[in-house]
Amino acid sequence: MDLRIFTEPQQGASYDTLLTVAKATEDLGFDAFFRSDHYLAMGSADGLPGPTDAWITLAGLARETRRIRLGTLMTAGTFRLPGVLAIQVAQVDQMSGGRVELGLGAGWFEEEHKAYGIPFPKEKFGRLEEQLAIVTGLWETEVGKTFSFDGSYYQLTDSPALPKPAQKKVPVLIGGHGAKRTPRLAAQYADEFNIPFASIEDSERQFGRVRTAAEEFGRKGDELVYSNALVACVGKNDAEVTRRAAVIGREVDELKANGLAGSPAEVVDKIGRYAAIGSSRIYFQILDLDDLDHLELISSEVQSQLA
């Protein structure tokens, strides 16, 4: 079971805070540091000191870490043109020595688009499908050849399809709860399918849809990595769990029902139940980025039992 750290910087985090968490992620033996791609805080958070850009952040971290994988859950397709995104991700992959992964989604949070003047198109899923075709097509084009694309939303003519990533293939993550179009896109483009904040039962159902879609597309169902992203609130005792839940504005019972919360033993047991339905990678959503003791506890008491 791979364990990864997943952050939500739009809720309030500077680059320096993210760098501290990323370095702790590496030092504590976790597999990867991922971040969301949002420009506006959600809920009651004030968002101070303000948003950070996902790919600028990852570019910085690429130069200041050595081992961990770096990526997004999920890059918003509405924020970037696909040709530009292909260049950005390839460059950060080169900067990291081949440690980047691209999670790409359609985008959904209309308020942040309004707040920063970003167009919020009505038809987002069709655009996502074309973006995936373009980004992967650019990377796969042989050096010295060109790439063209004539879609409903994007047109590229004789692109040199440069630069290339350091990796022969940048892993692409697709995720979500959609019952039809999402599994089909995952079957065609994804190396990993991630379902965020889902129960064991819902995860099993969605993983099954993706496996079926992959087989219909001519791939083996187990060719993809299946993963879950779940909020984390772990404590050595009940008081510590309660304290950590209060800091992130959540109730312990709700966190235990919908996330990875409680004692290390409880969290290990629940991860085991996700593993039983095919999940091989867990993203711990860490909402209090100042609590590095939380990461240390997860590393020493949870990760150590799942290695």
Rosetta silent file (secondary structure, phi, psi, omega in degrees, C-alpha in Angstrom):
SEQUENCE: MDLRIFTEPQQGASYDTLLTVAKATEDLGFDAFFRSDHYLAMGSADGLPGPTDAWITLAGLARETRRIRLGTLMTAGTFRLPGVLAIQVAQVDQMSGGRVELGLGAGWFEEEHKAYGIPFPKEKFGRLEEQLAIVTGLWETEVGKTFSFDGSYYQLTDSPALPKPAQKKVPVLIGGHGAKRTPRLAAQYADEFNIPFASIEDSERQFGRVRTAAEEFGRKGDELVYSNALVACVGKNDAEVTRRAAVIGREVDELKANGLAGSPAEVVDKIGRYAAIGSSRIYFQILDLDDLDHLELISSEVQSQLA
SCORE:     score description
SCORE:     0.000 S_00000001
   1 L     0.000  117.848  174.707    0.000    0.000    0.000 S_00000001
   2 E   -81.738  134.599  177.014    1.468    3.328   -1.102 S_00000001
   3 E  -115.516  128.057 -176.540    0.702    6.214    1.244 S_00000001
   4 E  -125.723  154.528  177.360    0.749    9.748   -0.111 S_00000001
   5 E  -101.704  132.547 -175.509    0.206   13.201    1.367 S_00000001
   6 E  -128.156  123.858 -173.847   -2.454   15.379   -0.264 S_00000001
   7 E  -116.121  160.171  179.738   -2.835   19.066    0.605 S_00000001
   8 L  -125.234   73.781 -171.578   -5.446   21.784    0.005 S_00000001
   9 H   -62.807  -22.813  179.874   -3.362   24.997   -0.096 S_00000001
  10 H   -61.488  -19.203  179.202   -6.278   27.209   -1.152 S_00000001
  11 H   -75.474  -11.965  177.115   -7.505   26.944    2.431 S_00000001
  12 L   134.511   92.993  178.927   -4.486   28.945    3.548 S_00000001
  13 L  -164.138  135.562  173.884   -0.817   28.113    2.924 S_00000001
  14 L   -86.586  169.529  174.926    2.271   29.869    1.655 S_00000001
  15 H   -59.893  -40.950 -178.631    4.870   28.238   -0.560 S_00000001
  16 H   -60.482  -38.574  176.795    7.191   27.997    2.466 S_00000001
  17 H   -63.736  -43.871  179.923    4.534   26.053    4.371 S_00000001
  18 H   -64.919  -37.842  177.154    4.086   23.688    1.445 S_00000001
  19 H   -63.063  -41.759  178.356    7.844   23.230    1.166 S_00000001
  20 H   -61.363  -43.951 -179.808    8.035   22.320    4.849 S_00000001
  21 H   -67.529  -40.578  179.409    5.271   19.750    4.458 S_00000001
  22 H   -63.340  -41.124  178.509    6.821   18.336    1.274 S_00000001
  23 H   -67.025  -37.344  174.892   10.192   17.919    2.955 S_00000001
  24 H   -65.078  -40.123  176.725    8.523   16.213    5.925 S_00000001
  25 H   -55.773  -44.570  179.801    6.670   13.980    3.459 S_00000001
  26 H   -69.305  -47.494 -176.426   10.007   12.935    1.997 S_00000001
  27 H   -64.448  -31.265 -176.912   11.850   12.574    5.285 S_00000001
  28 L   -88.721    2.708  171.517    9.067   10.479    6.823 S_00000001
  29 L    88.804    9.059  176.263    9.070    7.957    4.001 S_00000001
  30 L   -70.621  160.258 -173.197    5.796    8.739    2.253 S_00000001
  31 L   -79.897  -32.174 -170.867    5.605    8.001   -1.461 S_00000001
  32 E  -160.230  158.017  171.263    4.421   11.366   -2.793 S_00000001
  33 E  -118.436  121.321  178.166    3.295   14.926   -2.152 S_00000001
  34 E  -121.589  158.332  176.482    0.194   16.034   -4.050 S_00000001
  35 E  -141.190  158.558  174.979   -1.816   19.213   -3.960 S_00000001
  36 L   -75.633  172.776  178.437   -5.169   20.468   -5.149 S_00000001
  37 L  -128.211   83.569 -179.511   -5.526   23.015   -7.940 S_00000001
  38 L  -138.510  154.905 -179.848   -7.772   25.784   -6.622 S_00000001
  39 L  -117.150    3.898 -177.015   -7.582   29.569   -6.360 S_00000001
  40 L  -142.122  134.191  177.988  -10.309   30.229   -3.769 S_00000001
  41 L   -65.943  152.304 -179.965  -10.790   29.019   -0.200 S_00000001
  42 L  -115.213  153.239  179.148  -13.861   26.958    0.559 S_00000001
  43 L    70.591 -142.253 -174.494  -16.135   27.037    3.586 S_00000001
  44 L   -90.238   -2.325 -178.656  -15.286   29.369    6.450 S_00000001
  45 L   -64.004  141.840  179.135  -11.512   29.492    5.834 S_00000001
  46 L   -82.620  -14.763  176.460  -10.103   32.957    5.175 S_00000001
  47 L    74.989    3.560 -178.779   -7.548   31.550    2.730 S_00000001
  48 L   -66.132  141.183    8.695   -4.731   33.768    4.013 S_00000001
  49 L   -86.676    6.813 -179.252   -2.110   34.502    2.779 S_00000001
  50 L   124.431  169.602 -173.555   -3.818   33.700   -0.545 S_00000001
  51 L   -72.933  156.327  170.211   -3.709   31.016   -3.204 S_00000001
  52 L  -119.311  147.479 -179.454   -0.624   29.438   -4.706 S_00000001
  53 L   -80.484  135.970 -173.782   -0.531   28.060   -8.227 S_00000001
  54 H   -59.115  -50.137 -172.506   -0.290   24.268   -8.398 S_00000001
  55 H   -80.070  -25.435  170.848    2.329   23.949  -11.123 S_00000001
  56 H   -67.596  -42.452  176.454    4.475   26.857   -9.923 S_00000001
  57 H   -57.848  -49.493 -176.335    4.464   25.217   -6.487 S_00000001
  58 H   -66.418  -31.376  175.323    5.431   21.832   -7.930 S_00000001
  59 H   -62.396  -43.996  177.114    8.201   23.417   -9.992 S_00000001
  60 H   -63.068  -45.928 -178.679    9.721   24.815   -6.819 S_00000001
  61 H   -65.901  -29.912  178.900    9.338   21.541   -4.955 S_00000001
  62 H   -59.037  -33.235 -178.307   10.868   19.665   -7.876 S_00000001
  63 H   -88.689  -13.532 -173.830   14.158   21.441   -7.177 S_00000001
  64 H  -115.560    8.121  172.862   13.994   21.140   -3.389 S_00000001
  65 L  -127.510  168.003 -174.008   13.091   17.457   -2.999 S_00000001
  66 L  -122.894  -33.557 -166.818   14.926   14.349   -4.139 S_00000001
  67 L  -120.255  -43.351 -169.826   12.737   11.254   -3.983 S_00000001
  68 L   -65.477  148.831  171.213    9.016   11.830   -3.617 S_00000001
  69 E   -72.846  154.034 -177.096    6.587   11.851   -6.510 S_00000001
  70 E  -132.742  134.529 -179.839    4.863   15.188   -7.150 S_00000001
  71 E  -170.447 -172.997 -176.035    1.437   15.776   -8.633 S_00000001
  72 E  -123.411  141.466  167.821   -2.075   17.194   -8.608 S_00000001
  73 L  -127.501   95.806  -17.389   -5.461   15.969   -7.485 S_00000001
  74 L  -119.005  148.466  168.929   -6.697   17.349   -9.820 S_00000001
  75 E   -59.997  131.786 -179.344   -5.422   20.008  -12.203 S_00000001
  76 E   -81.235  120.455 -179.711   -8.505   21.946  -13.331 S_00000001
  77 L   -61.148  -23.711  179.997   -8.965   21.683  -17.068 S_00000001
  78 L   -74.910  -15.634 -174.046  -10.630   25.105  -17.098 S_00000001
  79 L   -84.796  -24.244 -169.288   -7.467   26.841  -15.845 S_00000001
  80 L  -139.342  144.334  170.076   -5.051   26.019  -18.655 S_00000001
  81 L   -70.975  141.928 -172.904   -4.943   25.486  -22.390 S_00000001
  82 H   -62.429  -36.068  177.920   -3.900   21.888  -23.055 S_00000001
  83 H   -64.575  -41.375  177.568   -0.861   22.759  -25.147 S_00000001
  84 H   -66.193  -41.357  179.279    0.449   25.062  -22.422 S_00000001
  85 H   -61.509  -41.121  178.879   -0.295   22.463  -19.756 S_00000001
  86 H   -60.292  -39.853  177.595    1.699   19.844  -21.674 S_00000001
  87 H   -65.992  -46.341 -177.574    4.687   22.220  -21.718 S_00000001
  88 H   -60.207  -48.809 -176.239    4.340   23.052  -18.002 S_00000001
  89 H   -67.045  -41.337  178.253    4.099   19.448  -16.847 S_00000001
  90 H   -61.159  -40.940 -179.195    6.942   18.305  -19.115 S_00000001
  91 H   -66.314  -44.361  179.353    9.170   21.081  -17.801 S_00000001
  92 H   -65.934  -33.814  176.298    8.422   20.299  -14.150 S_00000001
  93 H   -63.167  -42.526  175.818    9.037   16.631  -14.876 S_00000001
  94 H   -62.285  -42.519 -178.520   12.460   17.541  -16.253 S_00000001
  95 H   -63.502  -28.506 -177.705   13.119   19.766  -13.223 S_00000001
  96 H   -92.832   -5.933 -174.926   12.291   16.889  -10.872 S_00000001
  97 L    75.661   26.734  175.545   14.302   14.258  -12.706 S_00000001
  98 L    89.040   45.484 -177.584   11.152   12.387  -13.747 S_00000001
  99 L  -121.673   14.961 -172.565    8.973   12.410  -10.615 S_00000001
 100 E   -96.185  146.534  172.435    5.807   14.139  -11.829 S_00000001
 101 E  -132.163  141.868 -176.874    2.274   12.767  -12.172 S_00000001
 102 E  -111.068  110.385  166.459   -0.649   14.611  -13.748 S_00000001
 103 E   -92.310  125.057 -175.378   -4.103   14.382  -12.272 S_00000001
 104 E  -128.355  125.772  179.106   -6.461   16.128  -14.684 S_00000001
 105 E  -128.940  175.231 -172.856  -10.121   16.909  -14.105 S_00000001
 106 L   -75.697  -22.390 -170.617  -12.812   19.000  -15.716 S_00000001
 107 L    86.843  142.423 -173.896  -12.922   21.788  -13.113 S_00000001
 108 L  -149.216  -20.377 -168.425  -16.056   22.473  -11.082 S_00000001
 109 L   -90.132   92.751 -172.512  -15.772   25.394   -8.619 S_00000001
 110 H   -62.099  -36.138 -176.093  -17.534   28.226  -10.419 S_00000001
 111 H   -59.962  -37.799 -179.247  -16.947   30.834   -7.695 S_00000001
 112 H   -70.532  -29.315  175.597  -13.156   30.738   -8.080 S_00000001
 113 H   -66.267  -44.236  178.057  -13.532   31.279  -11.818 S_00000001
 114 H   -63.685  -39.412 -175.732  -15.656   34.355  -11.173 S_00000001
 115 H   -65.925  -30.581 -175.574  -13.231   35.620   -8.526 S_00000001
 116 H  -119.474   14.981  173.051  -10.232   35.559  -10.867 S_00000001
 117 L    69.493   32.222 -179.697  -11.831   36.161  -14.246 S_00000001
 118 L   -97.704  126.547  178.571  -11.399   32.629  -15.557 S_00000001
 119 L   -56.963  140.033 -179.660  -13.991   31.507  -18.132 S_00000001
 120 L  -120.697   87.680 -173.247  -16.260   28.769  -16.800 S_00000001
 121 L   -68.942  151.140  178.535  -17.596   26.928  -19.852 S_00000001
 122 L   -68.001  -44.956 -178.513  -20.866   25.047  -19.752 S_00000001
 123 L   -94.340   94.325 -176.865  -19.467   21.987  -21.523 S_00000001
 124 L   -94.626  -35.080 -174.061  -16.513   20.967  -19.382 S_00000001
 125 H   -69.478  -40.091  176.847  -16.385   17.202  -19.849 S_00000001
 126 H   -62.175  -37.725  176.333  -16.040   17.364  -23.618 S_00000001
 127 H   -64.621  -41.862  178.715  -13.199   19.828  -23.174 S_00000001
 128 H   -58.811  -43.365 -179.254  -11.528   17.484  -20.678 S_00000001
 129 H   -60.441  -42.779  178.576  -11.674   14.650  -23.182 S_00000001
 130 H   -69.031  -37.326  178.663   -9.959   16.780  -25.820 S_00000001
 131 H   -60.683  -43.535  178.928   -7.392   18.026  -23.301 S_00000001
 132 H   -62.384  -42.022  178.818   -6.410   14.462  -22.432 S_00000001
 133 H   -63.024  -40.161 -176.934   -6.050   13.603  -26.110 S_00000001
 134 H   -72.857  -49.754 -177.302   -3.906   16.672  -26.737 S_00000001
 135 H   -60.621  -48.888 -179.894   -1.622   16.471  -23.692 S_00000001
 136 H   -68.718  -35.675  178.632   -0.908   12.774  -24.137 S_00000001
 137 H   -64.385  -40.478  177.539   -0.687   13.165  -27.911 S_00000001
 138 H   -62.361  -44.958 -178.932    1.923   15.913  -27.635 S_00000001
 139 H   -66.487  -33.268 -175.417    4.061   13.842  -25.276 S_00000001
 140 H   -83.315  -13.891 -179.135    3.788   10.722  -27.441 S_00000001
 141 L   -66.710  131.503 -179.361    4.740   12.448  -30.699 S_00000001
 142 L   -64.842  143.868  176.570    8.213   11.429  -31.843 S_00000001
 143 L   -59.976  131.897 -178.390   10.897   14.103  -31.779 S_00000001
 144 L    98.508  -11.963  176.204   11.181   15.604  -35.242 S_00000001
 145 L  -107.946  168.855 -178.349    7.525   14.996  -36.062 S_00000001
 146 L  -117.064  162.213 -178.614    4.563   17.315  -35.538 S_00000001
 147 E  -124.411  130.360  174.724    1.200   16.981  -33.822 S_00000001
 148 E  -126.947  152.799 -178.838   -2.093   18.380  -35.085 S_00000001
 149 E  -150.649  130.882  179.839   -5.548   18.184  -33.564 S_00000001
 150 E  -124.037   90.496 -177.105   -8.893   19.384  -34.884 S_00000001
 151 L  -109.711 -177.135  178.039  -11.470   19.196  -32.111 S_00000001
 152 L   -73.736  -27.521 -174.469  -14.674   20.948  -31.184 S_00000001
 153 L  -116.070  -27.243 -176.456  -12.915   23.073  -28.544 S_00000001
 154 L  -134.356  141.525  175.586   -9.204   23.021  -29.393 S_00000001
 155 E  -133.027  128.660  175.883   -7.243   23.073  -32.632 S_00000001
 156 E  -123.198  136.879 -178.746   -3.485   22.577  -32.921 S_00000001
 157 E  -124.910  117.148  174.083   -1.626   22.817  -36.227 S_00000001
 158 E    51.910   46.712  176.209    1.835   21.335  -36.796 S_00000001
 159 E   -70.825  136.821  175.206    2.942   21.607  -33.186 S_00000001
 160 L   -68.516   -9.841  175.664    6.568   20.546  -32.677 S_00000001
 161 L    57.537   46.913  178.520    5.262   18.773  -29.557 S_00000001
 162 L  -127.094  155.113   -0.313    8.119   19.946  -27.381 S_00000001
 163 L   -81.551  170.312  175.085    9.455   19.769  -24.738 S_00000001
 164 L   -96.916  146.777  173.632    9.298   16.107  -23.774 S_00000001
 165 L   -64.005  162.779  174.471    8.999   14.965  -20.152 S_00000001
 166 L   -69.075  -37.326  178.239   11.969   13.244  -18.504 S_00000001
 167 L   -75.647  147.831  174.715    9.849   10.138  -18.017 S_00000001
 168 L   -61.421  -36.043  176.606    9.035    7.987  -20.996 S_00000001
 169 L  -143.371  116.251  173.898    5.414    8.240  -19.814 S_00000001
 170 L   -71.869  124.282  177.747    4.095   10.691  -17.248 S_00000001
 171 L   -61.063  133.593  178.949    1.458    8.859  -15.190 S_00000001
 172 E  -108.877  128.579  177.190   -2.005   10.305  -15.799 S_00000001
 173 E  -107.855  133.379  172.679   -4.619   10.206  -13.041 S_00000001
 174 E  -126.717  144.067 -177.735   -8.323   10.461  -13.708 S_00000001
 175 E  -150.729  176.986  176.427  -10.911   10.319  -10.971 S_00000001
 176 L   132.335 -178.649 -173.687  -14.445   10.940   -9.877 S_00000001
 177 L  -107.668   -4.720 -176.751  -17.809    9.390   -9.195 S_00000001
 178 L   -58.903  139.962 -172.015  -19.398    9.486  -12.670 S_00000001
 179 L   -85.166  -22.028 -173.630  -20.868    6.161  -13.683 S_00000001
 180 L  -123.323  -62.804 -173.388  -20.341    6.215  -17.461 S_00000001
 181 H   -69.057  -37.885 -179.378  -18.158    8.900  -19.020 S_00000001
 182 H   -63.255  -49.630  175.836  -15.559    8.945  -16.242 S_00000001
 183 H   -58.914  -36.426 -179.875  -14.795    5.189  -16.424 S_00000001
 184 H   -65.329  -43.551  177.699  -14.596    5.432  -20.203 S_00000001
 185 H   -64.561  -40.809  178.407  -12.063    8.273  -20.046 S_00000001
 186 H   -61.460  -42.260 -179.960  -10.049    6.422  -17.406 S_00000001
 187 H   -60.529  -35.056 -175.542  -10.009    3.313  -19.579 S_00000001
 188 H   -84.398  -35.718 -168.761   -8.625    5.290  -22.501 S_00000001
 189 H  -122.572  -20.275 -166.524   -6.116    7.602  -20.829 S_00000001
 190 L   -87.703  144.052  165.928   -5.450    6.804  -17.167 S_00000001
 191 L   -94.701  -22.585  179.714   -2.583    5.032  -15.479 S_00000001
 192 E  -141.195  139.871  173.329   -4.361    5.499  -12.167 S_00000001
 193 E  -113.007  125.268 -178.189   -8.002    5.893  -11.202 S_00000001
 194 E  -117.713  134.110  174.048   -8.669    7.852   -8.027 S_00000001
 195 E  -116.153  122.450 -175.704  -11.954    8.207   -6.218 S_00000001
 196 E   -90.672  134.852  167.737  -12.105   11.040   -3.683 S_00000001
 197 L    54.870   48.597 -177.441  -13.921   10.905   -0.355 S_00000001
 198 L  -118.708  150.098  176.322  -15.883    7.739   -1.115 S_00000001
 199 L   -69.290  167.408  176.179  -17.068    4.883    1.079 S_00000001
 200 H   -60.420  -41.927 -178.040  -15.678    1.390    0.690 S_00000001
 201 H   -66.085  -45.334  179.117  -18.922    0.331   -0.984 S_00000001
 202 H   -66.563  -36.703  177.934  -18.973    3.236   -3.441 S_00000001
 203 H   -63.582  -45.543 -179.560  -15.286    2.750   -4.193 S_00000001
 204 H   -60.656  -41.037 -179.870  -15.768   -0.925   -4.956 S_00000001
 205 H   -64.614  -44.662 -178.351  -18.656   -0.128   -7.279 S_00000001
 206 H   -70.542  -40.021  176.246  -16.701    2.556   -9.144 S_00000001
 207 H   -58.548  -39.591  178.530  -13.530    0.472   -9.398 S_00000001
 208 H   -62.642  -40.464  177.620  -15.655   -2.259  -10.964 S_00000001
 209 H   -62.740  -41.513 -178.510  -17.001    0.160  -13.566 S_00000001
 210 H   -68.074  -41.800  177.330  -13.487    1.281  -14.461 S_00000001
 211 H   -59.790  -43.835  179.093  -12.219   -2.305  -14.747 S_00000001
 212 H   -62.408  -44.722  179.419  -15.114   -3.160  -17.047 S_00000001
 213 H   -63.004  -40.052  179.604  -14.504   -0.075  -19.175 S_00000001
 214 H   -62.576  -43.103  179.800  -10.792   -0.859  -19.400 S_00000001
 215 H   -65.701  -37.495  176.998  -11.506   -4.387  -20.608 S_00000001
 216 H   -66.558  -27.797  179.022  -13.978   -3.074  -23.178 S_00000001
 217 L   -83.765   -7.470  179.179  -11.241   -0.714  -24.378 S_00000001
 218 L    98.568   13.215  176.629   -8.837   -3.623  -24.770 S_00000001
 219 L  -108.359  160.017  171.929   -6.842   -3.200  -21.582 S_00000001
 220 L   -76.634  139.744 -177.911   -6.589   -5.485  -18.580 S_00000001
 221 H   -60.107  -33.141 -178.337   -8.670   -4.195  -15.711 S_00000001
 222 H   -86.978    7.927  177.093   -5.757   -4.519  -13.292 S_00000001
 223 H   -70.674  -24.626  178.758   -3.474   -2.518  -15.580 S_00000001
 224 L   -90.539  151.639  166.818   -4.577    0.625  -13.743 S_00000001
 225 E   -83.551  137.211  177.503   -3.683    1.619  -10.209 S_00000001
 226 E  -112.745  130.658 -172.979   -6.803    2.136   -8.065 S_00000001
 227 E  -140.806  162.422  176.893   -6.601    4.683   -5.269 S_00000001
 228 E  -126.908  143.449  169.509   -8.597    6.607   -2.674 S_00000001
 229 E  -111.453  124.921 -174.167   -8.250   10.135   -1.308 S_00000001
 230 E  -141.540  139.846  177.789   -9.556   10.439    2.245 S_00000001
 231 E   -64.006  141.209 -178.355   -9.380   13.074    4.951 S_00000001
 232 E  -112.592  137.786  173.928   -6.996   12.133    7.778 S_00000001
 233 E  -153.733   87.084 -172.755   -7.405   12.777   11.501 S_00000001
 234 E  -111.374  140.759  178.525   -5.251   10.373   13.489 S_00000001
 235 L  -143.696  153.498  178.753   -4.388   10.586   17.176 S_00000001
 236 L   -69.141  -24.060  178.849   -2.563    8.570   19.794 S_00000001
 237 L  -149.076  175.165 -176.936   -5.652    8.820   22.017 S_00000001
 238 H   -60.686  -37.864 -178.339   -9.233   10.105   21.899 S_00000001
 239 H   -64.128  -39.697 -179.437   -8.253   13.542   23.177 S_00000001
 240 H   -69.606  -38.154  176.576   -5.723   14.004   20.399 S_00000001
 241 H   -63.253  -45.187 -179.684   -8.202   12.909   17.751 S_00000001
 242 H   -61.540  -42.267  179.550  -10.797   15.322   19.150 S_00000001
 243 H   -63.058  -45.537 -178.925   -8.290   18.173   19.201 S_00000001
 244 H   -66.886  -35.875  177.511   -7.235   17.584   15.601 S_00000001
 245 H   -64.518  -40.699 -179.230  -10.852   17.328   14.462 S_00000001
 246 H   -64.497  -38.916 -179.140  -11.679   20.639   16.121 S_00000001
 247 H   -60.770  -37.337 -178.897   -8.767   22.410   14.412 S_00000001
 248 L   -95.640    8.232  173.978  -10.115   21.461   10.970 S_00000001
 249 L    71.103   34.367 -178.222  -13.731   22.180   11.963 S_00000001
 250 L  -125.746  161.894  177.544  -15.000   18.606   11.752 S_00000001
 251 L   -97.469  142.506 -176.057  -16.734   16.160   14.105 S_00000001
 252 H   -59.816  -46.357 -177.755  -14.954   12.972   15.141 S_00000001
 253 H   -61.664  -40.087  178.890  -17.879   10.661   14.361 S_00000001
 254 H   -65.851  -41.458  179.065  -18.286   12.162   10.907 S_00000001
 255 H   -64.472  -39.542  178.684  -14.565   11.840   10.214 S_00000001
 256 H   -66.212  -33.829 -179.940  -14.563    8.215   11.309 S_00000001
 257 H   -73.765  -38.087 -169.503  -17.516    7.514    9.022 S_00000001
 258 H  -112.550   -3.216 -177.336  -16.182    9.350    5.988 S_00000001
 259 L  -141.272 -154.873  177.122  -12.408    9.421    6.366 S_00000001
 260 E  -111.795   90.576 -172.495   -9.387    7.903    8.055 S_00000001
 261 E  -134.519  152.369  179.061   -9.845    8.973   11.649 S_00000001
 262 E   116.509 -155.844  179.447   -9.207    7.597   15.102 S_00000001
 263 L   -73.365  162.133  175.261   -6.307    5.682   16.544 S_00000001
 264 H   -54.465  -39.059 -179.964   -3.544    4.304   14.328 S_00000001
 265 H   -63.828  -40.508  178.192   -5.019    0.833   14.776 S_00000001
 266 H   -64.067  -40.772 -178.145   -8.448    2.023   13.602 S_00000001
 267 H   -69.357  -41.540  177.029   -6.930    3.713   10.556 S_00000001
 268 H   -60.314  -41.929  179.451   -4.828    0.671    9.646 S_00000001
 269 H   -62.829  -43.162 -177.991   -7.931   -1.496    9.880 S_00000001
 270 H   -69.348  -39.463  176.223   -9.943    0.797    7.633 S_00000001
 271 H   -60.167  -37.952  177.474   -7.160    1.040    5.065 S_00000001
 272 H   -60.067  -35.016  178.525   -7.115   -2.747    5.056 S_00000001
 273 H   -71.802  -33.081  172.915  -10.783   -2.745    4.100 S_00000001
 274 H   -68.025  -40.733  178.942  -10.054   -0.416    1.183 S_00000001
 275 H   -60.535  -35.575 -177.663   -7.188   -2.674    0.144 S_00000001
 276 H   -64.528  -22.961  179.803   -9.558   -5.645    0.145 S_00000001
 277 L  -102.270   10.684  171.283  -11.662   -4.048   -2.629 S_00000001
 278 L   111.845   -1.619  178.500   -8.645   -3.252   -4.794 S_00000001
 279 L   -76.807  130.162  179.517   -7.229    0.059   -3.586 S_00000001
 280 L  -119.788    6.573 -178.214   -3.428    0.015   -3.559 S_00000001
 281 E  -150.147  131.272  179.324   -2.743    3.689   -2.879 S_00000001
 282 E  -120.167  130.378  172.962   -4.127    6.074   -0.260 S_00000001
 283 E  -101.613  113.173  176.244   -3.896    9.866   -0.359 S_00000001
 284 E   -80.430  112.076  174.980   -4.141   11.297    3.166 S_00000001
 285 E   -75.695  112.920 -178.473   -5.865   14.661    2.874 S_00000001
 286 E  -103.757  114.685 -174.686   -4.024   16.799    5.428 S_00000001
 287 L   -97.370  -24.325  175.451   -5.958   19.948    6.280 S_00000001
 288 L  -103.546   98.324 -173.202   -3.823   21.350    9.114 S_00000001
 289 L   -80.722   -4.352  176.202   -0.484   21.954    7.416 S_00000001
 290 L   -90.940   -9.110 -175.061    1.139   23.290   10.586 S_00000001
 291 L   -96.450   76.852 -179.621    0.721   19.994   12.462 S_00000001
 292 H   -70.716  -21.639  175.337    3.820   18.080   11.414 S_00000001
 293 H   -62.313  -29.883  177.332    3.413   15.789   14.434 S_00000001
 294 H   -62.395  -45.801  178.770    0.327   14.432   12.650 S_00000001
 295 H   -63.643  -40.979 -179.943    2.470   13.359    9.701 S_00000001
 296 H   -62.551  -40.805  178.767    5.048   11.824   12.014 S_00000001
 297 H   -64.618  -44.686  179.438    2.364    9.795   13.794 S_00000001
 298 H   -62.135  -39.371  179.214    0.911    8.522   10.515 S_00000001
 299 H   -65.514  -48.988 -172.458    4.393    7.563    9.368 S_00000001
 300 H   -78.578  -30.169 -172.190    5.480    5.794   12.538 S_00000001
 301 H  -111.781  -18.636  178.823    2.202    4.156   13.569 S_00000001
 302 H  -109.285  -57.686 -177.658    0.237    3.664   10.342 S_00000001
 303 H   -59.081  -37.062 -178.239    2.683    3.494    7.459 S_00000001
 304 H   -62.094  -25.491 -179.751    5.007    1.207    9.434 S_00000001
 305 H   -89.932   -8.175 -176.436    2.222   -1.397    9.648 S_00000001
 306 H  -114.279    2.861 -177.590    1.397   -1.242    5.929 S_00000001
 307 L   -66.341    0.000    0.000    4.878   -1.407    4.423 S_00000001
